[in-house]
Amino acid sequence: MQKFTGIRDVKMALSKGFVFSFLIVFISCHQGLNAKEGAVGVGRAPTEAVVICSLAILVSNFFLSLLLNVVFPYGG
C-alpha cells in the first residue's frame, strides 16, 4: 500500500475529512436545534440530518475533488 499511496493522497484525504466533519457537525446541530413538534420532531430531526448530510457530502465530494486536483496536482 505504501508503494501506491503518496503524500498527495494523504493531503487530499485529510482535507476532505476535515470539510466533511464540519458539514456533519453544522448540519446536525442545525437540525437538532430547530426540532419542533415535541417528541415527533425530535425523532424526525436525526433522520433529516442524516439525509441532508449524505447529500451534502456527495455534492461537496464532487466539488472538492475538482478543487483539490488543482491545488494538489498529480506530479507523476
Phi, psi and omega per residue, in radians:
M1 nan -0.613 3.122
Q2 -1.124 -0.457 -3.139
K3 -1.198 -0.592 -3.044
F4 -1.807 -0.059 -3.128
T5 -1.928 2.095 -3.141
G6 -1.838 3.091 3.139
I7 -1.151 -0.513 3.100
R8 -1.077 -0.739 3.132
D9 -1.118 -0.701 3.134
V10 -1.172 -0.746 3.114
K11 -1.077 -0.762 3.138
M12 -1.148 -0.733 -3.130
A13 -1.128 -0.747 3.124
L14 -1.171 -0.665 3.111
S15 -1.124 -0.802 3.127
K16 -1.134 -0.752 3.125
G17 -1.055 -0.679 3.109
F18 -1.102 -0.815 -3.139
V19 -1.171 -0.755 -3.141
F20 -1.098 -0.676 3.141
S21 -1.141 -0.688 3.082
F22 -1.143 -0.711 3.089
L23 -1.027 -0.829 -3.108
I24 -1.104 -0.779 -3.110
V25 -1.108 -0.868 -3.059
F26 -1.226 -0.689 3.120
I27 -1.167 -0.759 -3.127
S28 -1.141 -0.759 3.108
C29 -1.107 -0.728 3.128
H30 -1.078 -0.799 3.141
Q31 -1.137 -0.710 -3.133
G32 -1.173 -0.714 -3.128
L33 -1.278 -0.391 -3.139
N34 -1.770 0.293 3.103
A35 -1.207 2.306 -3.129
K36 -2.267 3.099 3.084
E37 1.182 0.564 3.026
G38 1.162 -2.415 -3.058
A39 -1.124 -0.566 3.131
V40 -1.141 -0.759 3.124
G41 -1.178 -0.639 3.110
V42 -1.186 -0.579 3.074
G43 -1.291 -0.523 -3.107
R44 -1.426 -0.529 -3.063
A45 -1.030 -0.794 3.127
P46 -1.139 -0.631 3.118
T47 -1.114 -0.792 3.111
E48 -1.133 -0.664 3.134
A49 -1.111 -0.721 3.136
V50 -1.126 -0.760 -3.125
V51 -1.136 -0.814 -3.125
I52 -1.140 -0.730 3.122
C53 -1.096 -0.729 3.135
S54 -1.068 -0.786 3.124
L55 -1.194 -0.686 3.129
A56 -1.118 -0.700 3.118
I57 -1.182 -0.698 3.126
L58 -1.067 -0.828 -3.115
V59 -1.223 -0.783 -3.113
S60 -1.175 -0.535 3.084
N61 -1.071 -0.710 3.107
F62 -1.061 -0.885 -3.097
F63 -1.239 -0.605 3.083
L64 -1.149 -0.655 3.109
S65 -1.091 -0.748 3.097
L66 -1.105 -0.815 -3.098
L67 -1.175 -0.795 -3.072
L68 -1.230 -0.433 3.056
N69 -1.230 -0.399 3.049
V70 -1.441 -0.731 -3.106
V71 -1.222 -0.762 3.125
F72 -1.996 1.356 -3.092
P73 -1.148 2.650 3.122
Y74 -1.364 2.134 -3.064
G75 -1.793 -0.015 3.093
G76 1.757 nan nan
